[in-house]
Each structure stands twice: as structure tokens, then as C-alpha cells.
Amino acid sequence: MQGPRGLLLLLLLLAALTLTLSQIPQDPGQVVQVVVVEGGRALLPCDVTAPRPGDSPILVLLYNGVTGMPIYSIDARKGPTALTAHWSGLGERAHFDLTSRPPGLVLQGVREGDAGLYRCRVDFAASPTRNLAVTLSVVVPPESVVIEGREGLEVSGVIGPYHLGEALTLTCHASKGQPRPRVTWWHSGSLLDDVVEEVKGHVTSNTLTLPDLTRQHLHRVLTCRAASSNLTQPTLASVTLDMTFPPLEVKIEGNLTGLHEGGLHTLSCQATGSRPPANLTWWLDGDLVTSSNTQVLQEGNVSKSTYTFSPGRAQDGAHVTCRAENPVLRASGAVEDTRRLGVYFSPRLDLRVGRRLQLDNIKAGEDVYFECVIEANPRPHRVRWFLEGKELHHNVGAGVIQSNQSLVLQGVTRASTGNYTCSATNTQGMASSPPLHLAVKFAPVCSAGQKWVYGATLSQAVNVSCRVEAFPPPASFKWVFNTSTEFTELSEELVTSQGGESVVAYTPLTHHDFGSLLCWASNQVAVQAHPCVFHVVPATVPEPVDNCSAWEGVGAAGRVVVACQPGWSGGLDQTFTLEVREAPRPGDQDTDNTDTNAAAGRLLAALRDQAEPHFTVTGLRPGREYRLAVVAANAEGAAQPTVLVHLTPIDVAEKRTSPVVAEAWPPDHLAVLTPVLGAVAGAVASLLACSLLLLLLLARSRAATRTHAHTSILYMDPAAEGGITQQQQQQQQQQQQQQQQPEAKADARRARPDVTLVRGPGERMGGGEGWRVTDGKENQQQQQQQPAAATADLPPQQDCLKSTGKDACASPASPGSTPASPSPRGSGWAGRYLSSVTNRRSLFPWPRRQVEESCV
């Protein structure tokens, strides 16, 4: 029964050993520290090496704590083979490893409860027992790590977004863990916080506070580490920060000061630093631009916008703003960039008068101030002033003062009345202001161009018209008759007034009633200072026309234009008559011509009762001499006729069959005639009279028959003055034609077309007495003694006169008709005459005063 007794013996031995060990004081220096992670393998060392040679261990016992029952034993007291007898109170988790260095108890799958003090007892066969204390520390990682936000809510992954400048608070909780874990905060390997703020039960906490978040915290990863030992990997929990930023910068780019009105211009705006990208809007003078001409591009934290627009003058000086705003940070405000626009545009003008002036109450003699208000960019470099389209120039002496954009008129007169405008010019163009009408109030004054002399007969009423200029129109008129001895105011019953005209019906009853009529008008400004004076004289026949010229017309062959200046009308309305006659040629026999003026030629056409002495004759045959007689007449009779001799050019077509027609001269030619008459007279009369004298002397009588030149001979005086008779003149012409006929062609090549012939009374062509120019005034006395020429109507004929409202035809006098009274110049039309040879469209208006020049 060795088994039971051996077991009993072992128990007794162990009891004794336990009692012995309990009495041995524990040596701290003999304690071995063993640290192992939960679930790992722990080796609790136990030295079984014999202290002396030849000795060996016979019993090994391991205890958990200093007392109690062994948890593992090895019994080798029965021999070496017994060393294999192992007993474990820990089951298969524990075994004794004799081969390890040092040998010891191996504990697999260490649990947190395995931690504690272990004691190893080794008995030797010959040596004393050896005891070794081992402390087993079991490391238990934290069970979990949790991060909570400020509100105590668990957070993980990406958290936020947080605003710029906001404070961030995060708390990390580590549960359980042995030894108690160390909780720390890290970022990118850098320790942020390792201070444990709170321990509650099995929870260890650390709170991280970031008081002022900046742009650098965006996407920052914050990690909480919880570790109980460096033998284990720490338990981690991380969060990533998301943030929102307002725009950092916004900038407008593009040309802002050189914009042109009406042109397309594009501005761009870029905003950076906003998260999420900023929304961009355009504003013009505080008003949101809602047009579709804006485009926005967002990329990262950059936003871009373009604005295309067509500026007008109203946008000059306006402020354009690009506003960048974070869509989720509206409360934090927006970032703006504001620029001032500069728009170039042409001037726009407005004309005004001085503030203290009343435009509708400006009187003559007052000063007027104008101001030209100009809206332009750039500023105008030129400002001009106009009155009725005519530019006004700075003239202090004339009372016109210009200064910058103002105009001062000193002492305005009625001539200052009209529409005023100002114009301005800059690089964009020129513009004018709307007209501003200035009506200067002035007292009545006599109108120019009135009829100042009225002819009347006794007991015949004459309507004398008095026209005045006044503003406002005259309110009343006053008429006074003035003789050499007295003034007599006329009755208002004789006066008819309307507007600016007053007409008095005046009847001279005796010769003392001829005199002057004075007319005064008055308006709200003043009474007329100087009256209008009209003369009522005994009516008489008109004076002959003066300064007559005839020249070849333009546009038709055989066309001649006749123009004269009317003389005094005799105090009555006068009319004018043109008679066209073909001068008789040698060998012509017209048996049908019964005209008493046959010596003057056959009457071809006549144009009567014309208001002006201006005529056009067509249908003249080439190479012929025509006599054009112009007669002025009124109710008292006819004046002496003025006759022009016209030679048609020889190179005109010979086969023309159109009739001779006299027409009234179109009014549009009159404006051209008057200045030409005055301009040509002096030059031609002075130069040609002397320079061509030698040529005329050589040409003698041939000059009168040159067929290539345009010749007009003006008869000024009657034959009664002593000139040759018409019959004698015709005989001379026949002789001249016979002499000149062989030489006509040769002379036509040599002769000049601008020869002027002047011959005095009784002088022969080519005579050596010299040549002179005279207007015939020396014969006026003889003319006044002769009776006025009567003008007879010409009988009808195929050749008709075409005139406004009148047709007349000329034919030989029919039986029973009254022949026309012979002209005072009569058959002696060979009196003093003036011959002018001109180019086309040239006029020779001879002055009424007598001019005499002699050339050797």
C-alpha cells in the first residue's frame, strides 16, 4: 500500500514546508517582476540548479501567494524517473519548462486574474531549500476609446464644419484597461495633450480644447491614444476637422476708366479663400445686377465671375461692386471690391439763361447771360456759340463775351433776337444744345425796303402803307401830314392797322396836299423814336430802265437773256415790256410789214406788263442782228425805250425752225445777276476800253459784223441829240458788210470775243476822235422835253410770248389797227449807243453816272 502511505507522507511534508516558509521573512530583493499581456504567455522563473556539485532537486512546488496550496509541483524523490511526475492545478494552461533559460513555469493564455505574487520552492537532496518570489503583472488593454463633442455626443470620422475662430472641445474616454491606461491626444505624431482630467470607475478621460480655430486646422486629424503598457499597441480613436471659411480676398479686374458709351465691355471678378466656394454677385450703385450676362466658375476655394455690359452716360462715375459671400456663412458678412467706372461719351448740352433773368421779358439795352450746361466725358476741349446757325465770336467791343461755358451779351438789340445754341466737342464727338429762343422786346422801328415815295393825282386816293418792326407788335399807329408850314394829324377813320402794318387812305385835293406823311407806332416798350416818312408827290411817267445787258443763254441755241435795272417808278406801280425785232438786212424786202417802226425791224415777239425787267428770248436765228427794246410804263405813261442790239453767233445751227419766243426771266436767276453786274462793270469798263482800243481802230467797221462774237448794242439817247439817222446807219452797215465779207472768216480767227465798243454821237466807226463811255445823262433834258412813248399792243401772230399768266403774239399791223407811237428816239436810233461784246454769262452793268475816258 505504498500509494496511500506515500501520499500521506507527501502531505505531511508539504505541511511542514508550509509552516517553515511562513516563518521565513520574505526578501524583496528576491522578487522577480514578470509582465505579460492578457492572453499572452508568461514564464514564471524557478531556479532548480543545485548549489553544489553532485546535488540535485528532489521537489519543486509553486504557490500563488505566500501561503496556500501549491498550484504546481514536481516530485523527484523516487529517482530521476520521477521527475516526470508533474501536477498542475492550472490545468493545461501551465507546465514547467526545464529547458528554458531560466527554467520556470510557463503559463499560457494569461488572464487578468492570473496577476499576483508567485513563489517557487525547490528542495535539493543535500542542499537547503531555495525559495524565489515572482510577481506576475498582467497587462489588459483598454476595452474601448470614445471621443465626445462639446454636447457629449460621440463623434467620429469627419466632424464639423467648424467656423473660423471657433473654439473646439473634444473629450476622449478610455474604458477599463490594466494597469489604468494613459490617455493622450496627438496630431501627426505630435503630442497635443497628455493630462488625464478625470477617472470614473473603469473610465479614464482626457479633454482637448482648441480655443481659436484657424485656416490651418482644416482637415486636421486629431487622435486619442489609450495605452496601459508599452507592450501593447495603444487603442486609438480619431476625428478629422472640417471647416468653413469666409472669402479671403475678392478683386475686380478689367478696364474701368476707359469705357466707351454703347460699347461692350467685360469685367472679371475673382474670390479666393472661401470654403465652400463663394457666391459672387455684381452690384451697380447699390443695386443688384440681375442680367444674364454674368458667369460664375467655382474651383476649390476660388470663384470667378465675368460681367459683360454696355455702359451708358448714366454709368459714368457709378460704383461697380463685386461681392463674394460664403453660402453657409452669411452671418459672417461678405467681402467686396468696389471700383468707380469711367465712361467716355459725347457731350449732352442744355442751354439756360441766368437765374435772375426772365426770358420772356428781355428789353433792348439789357444784358443777357447764357450758361451752357455740358455733360461730357472727357471734358470738352471746344465750346462754340451760335445765333440762328451763325457762330458768335468773342468780341468785347461788340458786347459779346465768352468765358468757359457762359456767354454774355451786353446791351442786346433787336438784332439779338433769335435761336441760340451752344455746341461742345470732345474726343467722342460733337453735339449741340436744343435751341433757346431769345425775343428782345424793342420799340417800333421802320421796316426796310418799303415804298417811300407815292405818286398821286389830285382827288385820287392813294393807300400809303407804313410797316414797322416791333416786339411785341405795335398796339397803335399815328399818322401826321407834314407840309413846309404845318403838321396835321390824320383822322383814325382813314387808317387801317393790322399787326405791324398801318395803311392810310390819303387823297390830295390841292397842290398843297402834296408833302410828307409821318407814321408813328407804339407798343408796350415805347413809342417809336423816329417816324417813318413817306412822300406823296404828283405822279409822273417812270424813268427808263438802266444798266441793261444781253448775253447768250445756256442750255439752248439761239437763246438770249436780257436783264435791266428799273428806274424810278414815277410814284406809281410800273410794268415792263420787251419787244424783239429783227434788224433789216441789205436786200430784205418785206412787203407785208406795215409796222410804222419798219425801219427798226420786223416785230417778232413782245412780252408786256412784267413786274421786273428780266426776260429770256429763244428761237433767234444765227448770224442775225436783233434789236431788243425794254420799256417801263405806269398809269401815267411809258418811259423812253432802252434798246439793245444783239448779234447771234454764226456757229449756231442754221436749220433751226423754232419760233422766236420772249419769256419772263426765272426768279432764280435774279440773285446771280445783281452781284455779277456790279462786279464785272468796273473791271471790264476800265481794262477793255483802253487795252482793246488799238484793235478796234484797226478793225474799224468790221468789228460790228463779226459773226463769232456775241455783241449787244445799247442805245441810250435819241437821235434828236444830233446822231446819225437810222437810214444813214443802215447805209453804213451795208457798205461795211460788203467790205468785210471777204475778210469775215480771217477776222473771226483773230478777233477777241471780249471787245467793248463805245461810240459818241455823230462819231464814225474807226474815227480818230477817240472813244468814250457815257450813260446818256447829258441827254436827260432833251428826253424830258419829248412826249412819253406810247406802247401799243401787237396783233397776234404765230410767234407767241410765253409768260406767267400772259401770252402775246406779234405780227405785221393789220388794217385798221392803231400803229404804235414812234419812240422818242424815233427813226434816229443811230444816236449815242453802247456796244458791249461779252463772253457767255458775262454782264456789263454800266453805272448811271457819266464816265468818260480818252485813250490815244
C-alpha angles and dihedrals in degrees: 000000000000091000099066094038093048091051091050091050092051092052092051091049092052092049091053091047091051091052090050096049091048089060095050112089114238115249112219090201090063093057115112119205117222119181121188135168118247109270092020133108121273127196113204103197120228118176110218095169112129113243092220134037115263092026123108138183116262102179135027122188128179122198133190100224128359095287138029134064122329116258093203135019142180119198119196101158094114096058139290092298088064091063088085091063102104127171125192129190090190094062121222093338090078133057135154116245111204092176099060121093106262097019116227149134113304115211118194125202095017114211131206088249091057091072116108146079117320127190126203118201120192122188119198129201096241105005131074121270117273123215126193126183119213126188114208115202116191115205113214116190118224112277095226144349119214130182119210130191129225093281091051094254119139112249132190140162114014113002130188143351093232124188127241110273094015120137117242124206123185128173123201118205120197114193122214120327131156121264093023106276125249109236117204139165121231140181122192093336093313121118111236103173133000101167116116108218102184142017119189118173107304094347124097118191138192123185122208119201125191105186100191121028115208135188087269091067092066110121091359113158114221115196129195115207124197117184132164095191141001087243089077137052110258120250110247139202122177139186131191120219121230118193141185121219132194116233111288098203139359125191136181116217130190141065108314104164105042100057120143123218111256095009125119114251131177128209124190130205129194127191123190137184099038122131113223096024113274125252111239124212133176124226130189116200090335095312120116113244106228099174120127092237093094126095127190126200121187124194124162108316092335124097124186130191134179126202121198117192144153108232124213132199089269089066094058106117092009119139118238116199132194110202122197117196132176106233093220097039102055091135091059091063135239134276117235140189116199127191134178118241122226112200121186114215139160119263124281113197139195122187119214138169126232116290094243094050125095105214093203094053107050113138130197112273096031126115120247126201122202126190123198108209106205128192108190142132120234097029114262115262094202133039121184134185128214138189112200089339095308115116119243118218130204107269118156092185091057092046095252111128122177122190122171103301099348135087125200121195112195118206099356119211134195087272086066091067115109146075114315123201135174126208131198132195130201135157091284097055146280129288138175132217123245109269119269113206118220115194110190113205112225139166118261120282130181116272116239123240097038127144104261101177123054124189118213141165126224115285090008116124115227124192109225113197122208116193122186136180115228141147118239094027116262117274097204144007132214125201125199129180114219126199129169090270110032151012120235123189112221122233117260088231089073093051128084116186131183126165111320096344132081125185124197122196102221124184120189109213099177136020087261089064091070110096142085130328116207121204125196126184129191135194135172091286100056147305115282108273098211121029125230108250121211124182122219109201135168108279119248140169116288125258119257118267116265141207094029120179134176125198138168112273127230125245102030136054116246093022121142129185119209122195130174138170114241120239127217110314095222090245093294136086109277134201132199133228130197122202120190118203132173111230112238115254127212110278094019112134116183106181091175095059108100095165112133087221091059089127087063092051140265115308108244103171142350133197115195141189098019121165094223132032094241120117142165121212121197135180098047115158120238122258094017133123116232131187117216115195120193117194128186117208141173136173090289095055144276130307127231110288120249111218129201122193111213126191114201117220117264094224093068115112110277097210099065111129102177115127124252108262129183117204136180111262113256111253093236090069093058095074090056096046101056099058092039092054092055096042099048097043099071096042098045097040095052100038105036098041093066104023093056097041094099092050091050093050091053094044092048112168093353091078091069093059103041104136099199095060128076105236128184119182115200116204110209106169136038124250090250087082090074104272125139119280123255091249090055090048092053091051091052091049091052091052092047092050092051091050096044101042096088091046099042096100094045092048091048090062094048104036122094119230094224101066116140117204121197121181131179128216115297093002119138122227107264094014119152098233093097132248131270140182118228135165094211100248089135088070097051093100092056091046092053090053092055120081119258114266114252118225115219124198113250118234118248122274140164092268103077133190117235113209139145106284095345137084123183131173131199128216137150112293112274122224112280096023121125111249118231115262111257115256117255083244084058122168088334094082087138090086124117110322137171120227119197122185109198143173120244116297091008119133131198108201102185113204121245093237118085117260121187126183129170124203125189 
